[in-house]
Amino acid sequence: MIRHIFIGTFKDDISEDIKQKELADMKAMKEQIPGIVDLKIGFSTGWAGTLNQIVMTVDFRSKADFDVYMKHPYHMDYIDKTGTEYFDRSTFAAAQFEFED
């Protein structure tokens, strides 16, 4: 299995309504993009790290499934449009690791 982790920080002036919409849109990736085994998403608690962030993990069975996700139009459109409008793109952090299921 492959786990993809994404962390993004909202711009300071983004309302709670927009943050909730972004959460729902990102959660919808599981239904919109084939190959996603599991997707978990939520807002950072700030216990260690920063508030005003969204954190997402996405699990895939293979690197090929991950590659489909990375190039899928839903994902690309999301990054290009809302990623620029609502997030500080300079804060984006992403990592992947393989694990046994």
Secondary structure, 3 states (H helix, E strand, C coil): CEEEEEEEEECCCCCHHHHHHHHHHHHCHHHHCCCEEEEEEEECCCCCCCCCEEEEEEEECCHHHHHHHHHCHHHHHHHHHHHHHHEEEEEEEEEEEECCC
